[in-house]
């Protein structure tokens, strides 16, 4: 095989390929063996006619079958020989396919673009170490106290006040606009609710057994549209008061802590761990922004459209899992389908450039990903799907998805490397990562790969819930 390459504009490459005449002969022989079993030629049983007669009666079909088999096969060999990385299907031209002569063709294909990197080692972004104050801990203790609250039937008969809770019967009196009648449990008096606006406020001052009418106003989803008003009837059936733990010692005991000091220290550690993680994410985001500014590449439109299509498919799957139609979502958000597609196109362009730049950094820095890291991601996916890790790994390997996992892990490590240097350049080195035993820093990759390469096997309960409010 002889292959010459020519770089074209727009991250395209042209391959001019010439294959030995034996390639044509072998392709015709395979096509004959396939075609002779499908056609009928006078004087011969099916599958027994000689090649010369098949060629005479079905020459066009024979050569078309042979070409359809030989062309993709030889194109893939040319791709392997040149080392290009196609990102789309090729366009073939100048095809010369004649028996006894070399196979010649030209293939033009979009390829992964080359990334020009400026000096990213000069990036300087300070890391802001978070702090945890005593007031922060007090706030968390109060949140614990509220979560431990019990709702008990109110012993004294008195008008409802904000902070009380009720079980009530609610009925729409405008059934043509909104048919609704049901018992609603544990509504908080005075709280604002979106499913029936004003119901929390309407409860203030009512008594158990009382019936009251009120009007709910639903804002229009259109810019110049009119609000919708619906009259409801409200009957208070049961009333409750919230009872909170008496002191912090009781709270500590309820969560299994030996002392108040142990509780506060535990809260401090958890808050610091969470804030350090958030600070790292924010620092990495800033570093990534500067890194992308120091990188230049010509991204083929086909890569952006492919990624945008993937983003749309995932989004539609999430809507389906949440039993929300695309039409209802668009109406609730006040968007058109074109608006949504434009958003995904913008995100896709950013995602593709980010991946390309981080892959270029990883290649330049010779970032390696261990098989143990890949296995930990697979084990996380297997646990989510309740399947054996080896079975999941085999499935991913057949799909070629293990390479996707390795690439994702490599990009994560590349960004970590640049972020660490950027923090050191600013005189604020990153604090060491303290990870729980058996936990890998590739959790982010696992989450992304779970959706991307194993979503078909993942349980529906793991799907993200679409928010339509």
C-alpha positions in Angstrom: 0.0 0.0 0.0 1.2 3.5 -0.9 -0.3 6.4 1.0 0.3 10.1 0.7 -1.3 12.7 2.9 -2.2 16.3 2.2 -3.3 18.8 4.9 -6.4 20.8 3.9 -8.1 23.8 5.5 -10.5 23.2 8.4 -8.7 20.4 10.1 -9.1 18.1 7.1 -6.7 15.6 5.6 -6.7 14.0 2.2 -5.3 10.5 1.8 -4.3 9.4 -1.7 -4.1 5.6 -1.5 -2.9 2.9 -4.0 -3.3 -0.8 -3.2 -1.9 -3.8 -5.0 -4.0 -5.4 -7.8 -4.4 -8.4 -5.5 -6.7 -6.4 -3.3 -9.1 -6.0 -6.2 -8.9 -9.7 -7.1 -9.5 -10.9 -3.5 -12.4 -8.5 -3.1 -14.0 -9.8 -6.3 -13.6 -13.4 -5.2 -15.3 -12.7 -1.9 -18.1 -10.8 -3.6 -18.6 -13.7 -6.0 -18.8 -16.2 -3.2 -21.5 -14.1 -1.6 -23.4 -13.2 -4.7 -23.5 -16.6 -6.3 -25.6 -17.9 -3.4 -28.2 -15.1 -4.0 -28.8 -15.1 -7.7 -30.3 -17.5 -10.3 -28.5 -18.2 -13.6 -30.1 -20.4 -16.2 -28.7 -24.0 -16.3 -27.1 -23.8 -12.8 -28.3 -24.5 -9.3 -28.1 -21.5 -7.0 -24.5 -21.2 -5.7 -23.0 -23.3 -8.5 -22.6 -20.9 -11.4 -19.0 -20.0 -12.4 -17.6 -16.6 -11.7 -17.4 -15.7 -15.4 -21.2 -16.2 -15.8 -22.0 -14.3 -12.6 -19.8 -11.5 -13.9 -21.6 -11.6 -17.3 -25.1 -11.5 -15.8 -24.5 -9.5 -12.6 -21.3 -7.6 -13.3 -22.4 -4.3 -11.9 -23.7 -5.9 -8.7 -20.5 -8.0 -8.4 -18.1 -5.0 -8.7 -20.3 -2.8 -6.4 -20.3 -5.5 -3.7 -16.5 -5.9 -4.0 -15.9 -2.2 -3.8 -18.2 -1.7 -0.8 -16.1 -4.3 1.0 -12.6 -3.3 -0.2 -12.9 0.5 0.1 -13.6 0.8 3.9 -11.1 -1.9 4.7 -8.2 -0.3 2.8 -9.2 3.1 4.1 -8.8 1.9 7.7 -5.4 0.4 6.8 -4.4 3.8 5.4 -5.6 5.5 8.6 -3.5 3.1 10.7 -0.5 3.6 8.6 -0.6 7.4 8.6 -1.6 7.7 12.3 -4.3 10.3 11.7 -7.3 10.5 14.0 -10.5 10.8 12.0 -13.5 12.5 13.7 -16.0 11.8 11.0 -16.7 9.5 8.0 -14.6 10.1 4.9 -15.6 11.3 1.5 -14.3 9.1 -1.2 -13.4 10.3 -4.7 -11.2 9.4 -7.8 -12.0 5.7 -7.2 -10.2 3.3 -9.7 -11.5 -0.2 -9.2 -10.6 -2.4 -12.2 -9.8 -6.1 -12.2 -6.1 -6.8 -12.7 -5.1 -3.2 -11.8 -4.2 -1.5 -8.5 -7.0 0.0 -6.4 -6.7 3.8 -6.2 -8.8 6.3 -4.3 -8.8 9.6 -2.5 -10.3 10.0 0.9 -10.9 13.4 2.6 -11.8 13.3 6.3 -12.0 15.6 9.2 -9.3 14.8 11.8 -8.7 15.8 15.4 -7.1 19.2 15.2 -3.6 20.1 16.4 -3.5 22.3 19.5 -1.0 25.1 19.8 -0.1 25.6 23.4 1.5 28.8 24.8 3.6 28.7 28.0 0.9 27.4 30.4 3.6 26.9 33.1 3.5 30.7 33.6 -0.2 30.6 34.7 -0.5 32.1 38.3 -3.7 31.7 40.2 -3.7 32.0 44.0 -5.5 29.3 46.0 -7.8 30.7 48.6 -7.8 28.5 51.6 -11.2 28.5 53.3 -11.9 28.9 57.0 -14.6 27.6 59.4 -15.7 29.9 62.1 -17.5 29.1 65.4 -20.6 30.8 63.9 -20.5 28.4 61.0 -20.5 25.5 63.4 -23.4 27.1 65.4 -25.4 27.4 62.2 -24.8 23.7 61.5 -25.8 22.7 65.0 -29.0 24.6 64.6 -29.7 22.9 61.3 -29.2 19.5 63.1 -31.6 20.7 65.7 -34.3 21.6 63.1 -33.8 18.2 61.4 -34.4 16.4 64.7 -37.7 18.3 65.3 -40.8 16.3 65.9 -44.3 17.2 64.7 -46.8 16.6 67.5 -50.6 17.2 67.5 -51.3 20.6 69.0 -52.9 20.2 72.4 -54.2 23.7 72.8 -56.8 25.0 70.4 -55.7 28.3 69.1 -55.4 30.2 65.7 -52.7 28.9 63.4 -49.4 30.9 63.4 -46.4 30.8 61.0 -44.4 27.7 61.9 -47.3 25.5 62.7 -48.1 22.5 60.4 -51.4 21.2 59.2 -53.1 18.4 57.3 -55.8 19.9 55.2 -58.3 19.1 52.4 -57.9 21.4 49.3 -60.5 21.6 46.5 -60.4 23.7 43.4 -63.6 25.7 42.8 -62.5 26.5 39.2 -62.3 23.0 37.8 -62.4 24.2 34.3 -59.1 25.9 34.9 -57.5 23.4 37.2 -59.3 20.3 38.5 -57.9 19.4 42.0 -59.2 17.9 45.1 -57.0 16.1 47.6 -55.7 15.9 51.2 -52.4 17.7 51.6 -50.2 16.6 54.6 -47.9 18.6 56.7 -48.1 22.0 55.1 -46.2 24.7 57.0 -48.3 27.6 57.9 -47.0 30.9 56.4 -44.7 29.2 54.0 -44.8 30.0 50.3 -45.6 27.1 48.0 -45.5 27.1 44.2 -48.0 24.3 43.5 -50.8 26.4 45.1 -49.6 30.0 45.6 -50.9 31.7 48.7 -52.0 28.5 50.5 -49.4 28.9 53.3 -50.5 32.5 54.0 -54.2 31.6 53.8 -53.7 29.1 56.7 -52.6 31.9 59.1 -55.3 32.6 61.7 -57.4 29.5 60.9 -58.5 26.9 63.4 -58.9 23.1 63.3 -62.1 22.2 61.4 -62.5 25.6 59.8 -63.2 26.0 56.1 -62.0 29.0 54.1 -61.8 30.1 50.5 -58.9 31.9 49.0 -57.6 32.8 45.5 -54.3 31.6 44.1 -52.5 33.5 41.4 -50.3 31.7 38.9 -47.9 34.0 37.0 -48.1 33.8 33.2 -45.3 31.9 31.5 -45.5 34.3 28.6 -43.9 37.8 28.7 -47.1 39.7 27.9 -49.5 37.0 29.1 -52.1 37.5 31.8 -51.8 35.8 35.2 -54.2 33.0 36.0 -56.4 33.2 39.2 -58.0 30.1 40.7 -60.3 29.9 43.7 -59.7 27.1 46.2 -61.6 25.9 49.3 -59.4 24.9 52.3 -60.4 22.8 55.3 -58.0 22.3 58.2 -58.2 18.7 59.4 -55.2 18.3 61.8 -52.8 20.8 63.3 -49.3 20.2 64.6 -46.5 22.0 66.5 -42.8 21.5 66.0 -40.9 20.3 69.1 -37.1 20.8 69.0 -34.4 19.1 71.1 -33.8 21.0 74.3 -30.1 21.6 74.3 -26.9 20.8 72.4 -26.0 17.8 74.7 -29.2 16.1 73.5 -28.3 16.8 69.9 -24.9 15.3 70.4 -26.3 12.2 72.0 -28.9 11.8 69.2 -26.2 11.7 66.5 -24.0 9.2 68.5 -21.4 11.7 69.8 -19.8 11.3 73.2 -19.7 15.0 73.9 -20.5 18.4 72.6 -16.8 19.0 71.8 -16.7 15.8 69.7 -19.8 17.0 67.8 -18.4 20.4 67.1 -15.1 19.0 66.0 -16.8 16.6 63.6 -18.8 19.4 62.1 -15.7 21.5 61.7 -13.9 18.7 59.9 -16.8 18.0 57.6 -17.3 21.7 56.8 -13.6 22.2 56.1 -13.5 19.1 53.8 -16.5 20.4 51.9 -15.1 23.9 51.6 -11.7 22.7 50.5 -13.3 20.6 47.8 -15.3 23.6 46.6 -12.2 25.8 46.8 -10.2 23.3 44.7 -13.0 23.2 42.1 -13.2 27.0 41.9 -9.4 27.2 41.6 -9.3 24.6 38.9 -12.1 26.5 37.0 -10.0 29.7 37.1 -6.9 27.8 36.0 -8.8 26.1 33.2 -10.1 29.5 31.9 -6.5 30.8 31.7 -5.3 27.6 30.1 -7.9 27.8 27.4 -6.8 31.3 26.6 -3.3 30.1 26.0 -4.4 27.4 23.6 -5.4 27.7 19.9 -6.9 25.1 17.6 -9.3 25.0 14.7 -12.2 22.8 15.8 -14.1 21.0 13.0 -17.8 21.9 13.1 -18.5 18.2 12.9 -17.0 17.7 16.4 -19.1 20.4 17.9 -22.3 19.1 16.2 -21.6 15.5 17.4 -21.1 16.7 21.0 -24.2 18.9 20.9 -26.2 16.0 19.6 -24.9 13.8 22.5 -25.8 16.6 25.0 -29.3 16.8 23.6 -29.8 13.0 23.7 -28.7 12.9 27.4 -31.0 15.8 28.3 -34.0 14.1 26.5 -33.2 10.9 28.5 -33.3 12.8 31.8 -36.6 14.4 30.8 -38.0 11.0 29.9 -36.8 9.5 33.2 -38.5 12.3 35.0 -41.8 11.8 33.0 -41.5 15.4 31.6 -42.1 16.0 27.9 -39.8 18.3 26.0 -42.8 20.5 25.1 -43.7 20.9 28.8 -40.1 21.7 29.7 -39.7 24.4 27.0 -43.0 26.0 28.0 -42.0 26.1 31.7 -38.6 27.6 30.9 -40.0 30.0 28.3 -37.6 28.7 25.7 -37.9 27.5 22.1 -36.3 24.4 20.7 -33.9 26.6 18.8 -32.9 28.3 22.1 -32.1 25.0 23.7 -30.1 23.8 20.7 -28.1 27.0 20.7 -27.3 26.5 24.4 -26.1 23.0 23.7 -24.0 24.1 20.7 -22.3 26.7 22.8 -21.6 24.2 25.6 -20.5 21.6 23.1 -17.9 24.0 21.6 -16.5 24.8 25.1 -16.4 21.1 26.0 -14.6 20.0 22.8 -12.0 22.7 23.1 -11.5 21.9 26.8 -11.0 18.2 26.0 -8.6 18.9 23.1 -6.5 21.3 25.2 -6.2 19.0 28.2 -5.3 16.1 26.0 -2.6 18.1 24.5 -1.2 19.0 27.9 -1.4 15.4 29.0 0.5 14.3 25.9 3.1 17.0 26.4 3.5 16.1 30.1 3.4 12.4 29.4 0.6 11.9 31.9 0.0 8.2 32.6 -3.2 6.6 33.9 -2.8 3.3 35.8 -5.0 0.4 35.2 -5.9 0.4 38.9 -7.5 3.8 38.4 -9.6 2.6 35.5 -10.6 -0.5 37.5 -11.8 1.8 40.4 -14.0 3.7 38.0 -15.4 0.4 36.6 -16.1 -0.8 40.1 -18.0 2.4 40.8 -20.1 1.9 37.7 -20.6 -1.8 38.6 -21.8 -0.9 42.1 -24.3 1.6 40.6 -25.7 -1.0 38.2 -25.5 -3.9 40.7 -23.4 -6.0 38.3 -20.1 -7.8 38.6 -17.1 -5.5 37.9 -15.5 -7.9 35.4 -18.8 -8.1 33.4 -19.1 -4.4 33.2 -15.5 -4.0 32.2 -15.9 -6.5 29.4 -18.9 -4.7 28.1 -17.1 -1.4 28.2 -14.1 -2.9 26.5 -16.3 -4.3 23.6 -17.8 -0.9 23.1 -14.4 0.8 23.2 -15.5 2.8 26.2 -12.5 1.9 28.4 -10.4 4.2 26.2 -13.0 7.0 26.9 -12.5 6.4 30.7 -8.7 6.5 30.3 -8.9 9.7 28.3 -11.2 11.3 30.9 -8.8 10.3 33.8 -5.9 11.6 31.8 -7.6 15.0 31.3 -8.4 15.2 35.0 -4.7 14.6 35.9 -3.5 17.1 33.3 -5.7 19.8 34.8 -4.5 18.9 38.3 -0.9 19.3 37.2 -1.5 22.7 35.7 -3.5 23.9 38.7 -0.8 22.8 41.1 1.8 24.7 39.3 -0.5 27.8 39.0 -1.0 27.8 42.8 2.7 27.5 43.4 3.5 30.3 41.0 1.1 32.5 43.1 2.8 31.5 46.3 -0.2 29.6 47.6 0.6 25.9 47.2 -2.4 23.6 47.1 -3.0 21.8 50.4 -2.4 18.0 50.3 -5.5 15.9 49.4 -6.6 13.8 52.2 -8.8 11.0 50.7 -10.7 8.3 52.6 -9.3 4.8 52.2 -10.2 3.0 49.0 -11.4 6.3 47.4 -9.8 7.4 44.2 -9.6 10.9 42.9 -11.3 9.8 39.7 -14.8 10.0 41.2 -15.6 12.8 38.8 -14.6 10.7 35.9 -16.8 7.8 37.2 -19.8 10.1 37.4 -19.3 11.4 33.8 -18.6 8.0 32.4 -21.6 6.4 34.1 -23.8 8.7 32.0 -21.8 8.6 28.9 -20.8 4.9 28.4 -23.0 2.9 30.8 -26.3 4.8 30.8 -28.1 2.0 29.1 -27.4 -0.4 32.0 -27.7 2.1 34.8 -30.8 1.9 36.9 -33.5 4.5 36.2 -33.4 5.7 39.8 -29.9 7.1 39.1 -31.2 9.4 36.3 -31.1 13.1 37.1 -34.4 14.7 37.9 -35.3 17.4 35.4 -36.3 20.7 37.1 -39.2 22.4 35.3 -39.9 25.2 37.8 
